[in-house]
Amino acid sequence: MPRSVNNVAAKKRKKKWLKAAKGYFGGKSKLYKTARQAVEKGWSYAYRDRKAKKRSFRQLWIVRINAAARLNDLKYSTLIDGLNKAGIIMDRRTLAFLAMNEPEDFAKLCDVVKNSQDA
């Protein structure tokens, strides 16, 4: 019986990886083994950095909120605690947006916190 090879599927498998490596420099886009290694490494970086992006944005929002809170004579932690006690549920992204683009509205929130602390 003659030997059977599955060149069609093998070629398709290799093309899939080479297509994913399109735009890579040199052998990383031309050679199957190095292309596959580069793509796998790239995917692992992409997965890791999607998580890191969320962390860095939260960090940025907190810095912005803190800066705006200090303009209104509050600390970040005091502001967040006061908002929670006042029953105002707002995420940090929204608070940062208010702090940057709507300082009057942010000042009103700070006043609510100050009034709830006095009472």
MDTraj code that builds the backbone (N, CA, C; nanometers):
import mdtraj as md
import numpy as np

residues = "MET PRO ARG SER VAL ASN ASN VAL ALA ALA LYS LYS ARG LYS LYS LYS TRP LEU LYS ALA ALA LYS GLY TYR PHE GLY GLY LYS SER LYS LEU TYR LYS THR ALA ARG GLN ALA VAL GLU LYS GLY TRP SER TYR ALA TYR ARG ASP ARG LYS ALA LYS LYS ARG SER PHE ARG GLN LEU TRP ILE VAL ARG ILE ASN ALA ALA ALA ARG LEU ASN ASP LEU LYS TYR SER THR LEU ILE ASP GLY LEU ASN LYS ALA GLY ILE ILE MET ASP ARG ARG THR LEU ALA PHE LEU ALA MET ASN GLU PRO GLU ASP PHE ALA LYS LEU CYS ASP VAL VAL LYS ASN SER GLN ASP ALA".split()
xyz = np.array([
    [0.0844, -0.1184, 0.0000],
    [0.0000, 0.0000, 0.0000],
    [0.0888, 0.1247, 0.0000],
    [0.0589, 0.2211, -0.0840],
    [0.1419, 0.3414, -0.0902],
    [0.1249, 0.4284, 0.0361],
    [0.2292, 0.5034, 0.0616],
    [0.2275, 0.5921, 0.1780],
    [0.1307, 0.7072, 0.1538],
    [0.0568, 0.7415, 0.2571],
    [-0.0410, 0.8488, 0.2431],
    [0.0062, 0.9701, 0.3230],
    [0.0081, 1.0856, 0.2594],
    [0.0461, 1.2094, 0.3285],
    [-0.0688, 1.3081, 0.3160],
    [-0.0803, 1.3913, 0.4169],
    [-0.1909, 1.4869, 0.4176],
    [-0.1356, 1.6278, 0.3986],
    [-0.0806, 1.6512, 0.2792],
    [-0.0184, 1.7802, 0.2517],
    [-0.1165, 1.8958, 0.2567],
    [-0.2398, 1.8719, 0.2203],
    [-0.3381, 1.9804, 0.2162],
    [-0.3587, 2.0380, 0.3557],
    [-0.3833, 1.9518, 0.4535],
    [-0.4081, 1.9973, 0.5904],
    [-0.2816, 2.0584, 0.6507],
    [-0.1663, 1.9979, 0.6227],
    [-0.0407, 2.0492, 0.6784],
    [-0.0127, 2.1896, 0.6264],
    [-0.0366, 2.2079, 0.4962],
    [-0.0132, 2.3393, 0.4362],
    [-0.1105, 2.4426, 0.4945],
    [-0.2332, 2.4012, 0.5167],
    [-0.3345, 2.4913, 0.5724],
    [-0.2967, 2.5346, 0.7141],
    [-0.2473, 2.4359, 0.7931],
    [-0.2044, 2.4663, 0.9293],
    [-0.0914, 2.5678, 0.9294],
    [0.0059, 2.5486, 0.8424],
    [0.1200, 2.6395, 0.8364],
    [0.0782, 2.7778, 0.7879],
    [-0.0100, 2.7818, 0.6888],
    [-0.0564, 2.9098, 0.6357],
    [-0.1279, 2.9913, 0.7428],
    [-0.2012, 2.9212, 0.8300],
    [-0.2739, 2.9891, 0.9381],
    [-0.1773, 3.0662, 1.0277],
    [-0.0653, 3.0032, 1.0660],
    [0.0332, 3.0680, 1.1517],
    [0.1080, 3.1778, 1.0779],
    [0.1418, 3.1527, 0.9501],
    [0.2148, 3.2540, 0.8735],
    [0.1267, 3.3770, 0.8487],
    [-0.0021, 3.3539, 0.8329],
    [-0.0935, 3.4671, 0.8149],
    [-0.1005, 3.5501, 0.9427],
    [-0.0990, 3.4824, 1.0582],
    [-0.1022, 3.5544, 1.1862],
    [0.0263, 3.6336, 1.2091],
    [0.1373, 3.5901, 1.1456],
    [0.2662, 3.6564, 1.1628],
    [0.2908, 3.7624, 1.0563],
    [0.1902, 3.7922, 0.9775],
    [0.2053, 3.8908, 0.8710],
    [0.2451, 4.0255, 0.9310],
    [0.3439, 4.0888, 0.8721],
    [0.3901, 4.2176, 0.9216],
    [0.5087, 4.2066, 1.0151],
    [0.5424, 4.0858, 1.0589],
    [0.6601, 4.0675, 1.1427],
    [0.7843, 4.0802, 1.0549],
    [0.8977, 4.1097, 1.1168],
    [1.0214, 4.1380, 1.0436],
    [1.0998, 4.0106, 1.0151],
    [1.1509, 3.9994, 0.8941],
    [1.2437, 3.8921, 0.8575],
    [1.1836, 3.7536, 0.8663],
    [1.2614, 3.6623, 0.9248],
    [1.2207, 3.5229, 0.9328],
    [1.0975, 3.5013, 1.0176],
    [1.0665, 3.5971, 1.1033],
    [0.9485, 3.5828, 1.1889],
    [0.8191, 3.5835, 1.1085],
    [0.8248, 3.6310, 0.9861],
    [0.7043, 3.6285, 0.9024],
    [0.7160, 3.5271, 0.7887],
    [0.8357, 3.4703, 0.7700],
    [0.8576, 3.3816, 0.6550],
    [0.8741, 3.2342, 0.6945],
    [0.9404, 3.2104, 0.8078],
    [0.9717, 3.0741, 0.8494],
    [0.8674, 3.0244, 0.9487],
    [0.8201, 2.9029, 0.9251],
    [0.7083, 2.8515, 1.0033],
    [0.7384, 2.8476, 1.1532],
    [0.8511, 2.7886, 1.1900],
    [0.8805, 2.7686, 1.3321],
    [0.8952, 2.9019, 1.4054],
    [0.9753, 2.9928, 1.3503],
    [0.9957, 3.1216, 1.4167],
    [0.8691, 3.2056, 1.4131],
    [0.7919, 3.1934, 1.3054],
    [0.6656, 3.2675, 1.2972],
    [0.5709, 3.2211, 1.4067],
    [0.5625, 3.0910, 1.4260],
    [0.4721, 3.0371, 1.5280],
    [0.5161, 3.0824, 1.6670],
    [0.6457, 3.0779, 1.6932],
    [0.6967, 3.1220, 1.8232],
    [0.6667, 3.2699, 1.8466],
    [0.6877, 3.3505, 1.7426],
    [0.6653, 3.4951, 1.7554],
    [0.5180, 3.5252, 1.7790],
    [0.4300, 3.4541, 1.7080],
    [0.2860, 3.4772, 1.7224],
    [0.2398, 3.4361, 1.8622],
    [0.2851, 3.3204, 1.9087],
    [0.2451, 3.2752, 2.0424],
    [0.2925, 3.3733, 2.1496],
    [0.4154, 3.4216, 2.1337],
    [0.4690, 3.5195, 2.2286],
    [0.3863, 3.6488, 2.2240],
    [0.3529, 3.6899, 2.1014],
    [0.2731, 3.8107, 2.0849],
    [0.1357, 3.7971, 2.1486],
    [0.0752, 3.6811, 2.1334],
    [-0.0570, 3.6587, 2.1933],
    [-0.0499, 3.6594, 2.3448],
    [0.0595, 3.6056, 2.3995],
    [0.0718, 3.6053, 2.5454],
    [0.0917, 3.7483, 2.5967],
    [0.1690, 3.8297, 2.5227],
    [0.1844, 3.9704, 2.5603],
    [0.0500, 4.0427, 2.5519],
    [-0.0254, 4.0148, 2.4472],
    [-0.1540, 4.0816, 2.4284],
    [-0.2491, 4.0485, 2.5431],
    [-0.2506, 3.9216, 2.5841],
    [-0.3377, 3.8790, 2.6947],
    [-0.2960, 3.9497, 2.8237],
    [-0.1656, 3.9488, 2.8499],
    [-0.1139, 4.0118, 2.9720],
    [-0.1462, 4.1613, 2.9735],
    [-0.1242, 4.2275, 2.8597],
    [-0.1378, 4.3720, 2.8561],
    [-0.2821, 4.4201, 2.8523],
    [-0.3740, 4.3328, 2.8129],
    [-0.5154, 4.3704, 2.8261],
    [-0.5508, 4.3872, 2.9733],
    [-0.4924, 4.3035, 3.0580],
    [-0.5152, 4.3155, 3.2025],
    [-0.4429, 4.4395, 3.2573],
    [-0.3198, 4.4607, 3.2121],
    [-0.2395, 4.5734, 3.2605],
    [-0.3044, 4.7066, 3.2225],
    [-0.3678, 4.7096, 3.1061],
    [-0.4338, 4.8321, 3.0596],
    [-0.5442, 4.8737, 3.1559],
    [-0.6191, 4.7768, 3.2036],
    [-0.7266, 4.8047, 3.2995],
    [-0.6692, 4.8617, 3.4290],
    [-0.5564, 4.8030, 3.4732],
    [-0.4927, 4.8522, 3.5961],
    [-0.4423, 4.9942, 3.5800],
    [-0.3781, 5.0222, 3.4662],
    [-0.3188, 5.1546, 3.4484],
    [-0.4266, 5.2621, 3.4318],
    [-0.5385, 5.2270, 3.3696],
    [-0.6457, 5.3258, 3.3576],
    [-0.7082, 5.3561, 3.4935],
    [-0.7281, 5.2524, 3.5744],
    [-0.7830, 5.2752, 3.7086],
    [-0.6889, 5.3651, 3.7885],
    [-0.5593, 5.3423, 3.7749],
    [-0.4588, 5.4244, 3.8423],
    [-0.4703, 5.5710, 3.7988],
    [-0.4857, 5.5921, 3.6685],
    [-0.4987, 5.7274, 3.6149],
    [-0.6236, 5.7963, 3.6688],
    [-0.7353, 5.7221, 3.6702],
    [-0.8604, 5.7795, 3.7204],
    [-0.8467, 5.8212, 3.8662],
    [-0.7809, 5.7372, 3.9463],
    [-0.7645, 5.7677, 4.0883],
    [-0.6797, 5.8932, 4.1069],
    [-0.5756, 5.9077, 4.0256],
    [-0.4909, 6.0277, 4.0341],
    [-0.5725, 6.1522, 4.0008],
    [-0.6541, 6.1437, 3.8973],
    [-0.7363, 6.2591, 3.8576],
    [-0.8395, 6.2939, 3.9645],
    [-0.9027, 6.1916, 4.0206],
    [-1.0030, 6.2152, 4.1248],
    [-0.9375, 6.2792, 4.2463],
    [-0.8223, 6.2283, 4.2848],
    [-0.7509, 6.2808, 4.4011],
    [-0.7130, 6.4272, 4.3797],
    [-0.6637, 6.4598, 4.2593],
    [-0.6247, 6.5983, 4.2305],
    [-0.7451, 6.6918, 4.2420],
    [-0.8584, 6.6494, 4.1857],
    [-0.9787, 6.7330, 4.1912],
    [-1.0336, 6.7402, 4.3329],
    [-1.0247, 6.6306, 4.4070],
    [-1.0746, 6.6294, 4.5444],
    [-0.9939, 6.7256, 4.6309],
    [-0.8635, 6.7284, 4.6088],
    [-0.7789, 6.8174, 4.6891],
    [-0.8053, 6.9652, 4.6570],
    [-0.8505, 6.9933, 4.5358],
    [-0.8912, 7.1307, 4.5036],
    [-1.0159, 7.1692, 4.5830],
    [-1.0926, 7.0685, 4.6242],
    [-1.2133, 7.0912, 4.7030],
    [-1.1922, 7.0562, 4.8508],
    [-1.0667, 7.0595, 4.8949],
    [-1.0305, 7.0378, 5.0355],
    [-1.0710, 6.9004, 5.0879],
    [-1.0555, 6.7987, 5.0070],
    [-1.0806, 6.6603, 5.0489],
    [-0.9654, 6.5732, 5.0025],
    [-0.9506, 6.4594, 5.0692],
    [-0.8568, 6.3593, 5.0214],
    [-0.9359, 6.2555, 4.9427],
    [-0.8649, 6.1801, 4.8598],
    [-0.9303, 6.0769, 4.7774],
    [-1.0057, 5.9775, 4.8643],
    [-0.9381, 5.9270, 4.9666],
    [-0.9994, 5.8235, 5.0498],
    [-1.1225, 5.8778, 5.1224],
    [-1.1143, 6.0018, 5.1691],
    [-1.2278, 6.0647, 5.2372],
    [-1.3449, 6.0819, 5.1412],
    [-1.3135, 6.1214, 5.0188],
    [-1.4181, 6.1401, 4.9179],
    [-1.4898, 6.0091, 4.8875],
    [-1.4142, 5.9038, 4.8619],
    [-1.4738, 5.7744, 4.8274],
    [-1.5560, 5.7216, 4.9444],
    [-1.5013, 5.7336, 5.0662],
    [-1.5732, 5.6872, 5.1844],
    [-1.7024, 5.7674, 5.2037],
    [-1.6926, 5.8981, 5.1847],
    [-1.8111, 5.9832, 5.2005],
    [-1.9187, 5.9533, 5.0972],
    [-1.8764, 5.9283, 4.9733],
    [-1.9736, 5.8930, 4.8684],
    [-2.0440, 5.7620, 4.9020],
    [-1.9682, 5.6647, 4.9521],
    [-2.0279, 5.5365, 4.9898],
    [-2.1265, 5.5530, 5.1036],
    [-2.0898, 5.6333, 5.2034],
    [-2.1788, 5.6556, 5.3182],
    [-2.3039, 5.7332, 5.2786],
    [-2.2881, 5.8222, 5.1798],
    [-2.4028, 5.9005, 5.1323],
    [-2.4914, 5.8199, 5.0382],
    [-2.4471, 5.6991, 5.0037],
    [-2.5262, 5.6135, 4.9154],
    [-2.5135, 5.6488, 4.7687],
    [-2.4094, 5.7237, 4.7347],
    [-2.3860, 5.7602, 4.5949],
    [-2.2922, 5.6568, 4.5349],
    [-2.3458, 5.5759, 4.4447],
    [-2.2655, 5.4705, 4.3820],
    [-2.2219, 5.5195, 4.2450],
    [-2.0921, 5.5445, 4.2330],
    [-2.0387, 5.5959, 4.1074],
    [-1.9012, 5.5341, 4.0859],
    [-1.8762, 5.4863, 3.9644],
    [-1.7454, 5.4249, 3.9394],
    [-1.6385, 5.5324, 3.9191],
    [-1.5140, 5.4894, 3.9289],
    [-1.4033, 5.5840, 3.9240],
    [-1.3875, 5.6477, 3.7864],
    [-1.4260, 5.5764, 3.6838],
    [-1.4175, 5.6326, 3.5486],
    [-1.5083, 5.7553, 3.5362],
    [-1.6298, 5.7420, 3.5870],
    [-1.7250, 5.8530, 3.5808],
    [-1.6790, 5.9680, 3.6687],
    [-1.6302, 5.9366, 3.7875],
    [-1.5812, 6.0409, 3.8771],
    [-1.4652, 6.1172, 3.8135],
    [-1.3745, 6.0439, 3.7479],
    [-1.2604, 6.1081, 3.6828],
    [-1.3072, 6.1978, 3.5683],
    [-1.4086, 6.1509, 3.4943],
    [-1.4631, 6.2331, 3.3859],
    [-1.5213, 6.3628, 3.4417],
    [-1.5978, 6.3508, 3.5509],
    [-1.6550, 6.4710, 3.6137],
    [-1.5436, 6.5638, 3.6638],
    [-1.4426, 6.5061, 3.7222],
    [-1.3333, 6.5862, 3.7775],
    [-1.2620, 6.6658, 3.6678],
    [-1.2453, 6.6033, 3.5523],
    [-1.1732, 6.6698, 3.4430],
    [-1.2613, 6.7675, 3.3656],
    [-1.3836, 6.7248, 3.3336],
    [-1.4651, 6.8002, 3.2376],
    [-1.5805, 6.8795, 3.2987],
    [-1.6232, 6.8425, 3.4177],
    [-1.7367, 6.9105, 3.4828],
    [-1.6992, 6.9439, 3.6274],
    [-1.6059, 7.0368, 3.6472],
    [-1.5595, 7.0629, 3.7845],
    [-1.6694, 7.1147, 3.8775],
    [-1.7700, 7.1830, 3.8217],
    [-1.8782, 7.2342, 3.9073],
    [-1.9593, 7.1184, 3.9659],
    [-1.9898, 7.0208, 3.8806],
    [-2.0657, 6.9049, 3.9275],
    [-1.9843, 6.8226, 4.0278],
    [-1.8547, 6.8133, 4.0027],
    [-1.7675, 6.7406, 4.0956],
    [-1.7629, 6.8137, 4.2304],
    [-1.7625, 6.9468, 4.2258],
    [-1.7616, 7.0255, 4.3494],
    [-1.8898, 7.0021, 4.4288],
    [-2.0023, 6.9847, 4.3578],
    [-2.1291, 6.9552, 4.4265],
    [-2.1221, 6.8208, 4.4984],
    [-2.0610, 6.7233, 4.4327],
    [-2.0427, 6.5929, 4.4978],
    [-1.9561, 6.6069, 4.6228],
    [-1.8514, 6.6895, 4.6124],
    [-1.7640, 6.7114, 4.7276],
    [-1.8397, 6.7797, 4.8410],
    [-1.9291, 6.8707, 4.8055],
    [-2.0107, 6.9367, 4.9078],
    [-2.1020, 6.8381, 4.9780],
    [-2.1582, 6.7451, 4.9023],
    [-2.2430, 6.6415, 4.9613],
    [-2.1629, 6.5618, 5.0634],
    [-2.0411, 6.5272, 5.0272],
    [-1.9545, 6.4500, 5.1172],
    [-1.9222, 6.5303, 5.2425],
    [-1.8889, 6.6593, 5.2238],
    [-1.8559, 6.7436, 5.3390],
    [-1.9754, 6.7579, 5.4333],
    [-2.0950, 6.7758, 5.3756],
    [-2.2149, 6.7900, 5.4571],
    [-2.2482, 6.6617, 5.5317],
    [-2.2238, 6.5468, 5.4687],
    [-2.2522, 6.4200, 5.5357],
    [-2.1516, 6.3931, 5.6482],
    [-2.0303, 6.4493, 5.6368],
    [-1.9315, 6.4331, 5.7437],
    [-1.9669, 6.5207, 5.8641],
    [-2.0201, 6.6399, 5.8347],
    [-2.0542, 6.7323, 5.9439],
    [-2.1706, 6.6783, 6.0265],
    [-2.2643, 6.6139, 5.9597],
    [-2.3863, 6.5684, 6.0297],
    [-2.3620, 6.4478, 6.1170],
])
top = md.Topology()
chain = top.add_chain()
for i, resn in enumerate(residues, 1):
    res = top.add_residue(resn, chain, resSeq=i)
    for name in ("N", "CA", "C"):
        top.add_atom(name, md.element.get_by_symbol(name[0]), res)
traj = md.Trajectory(xyz[None], top)
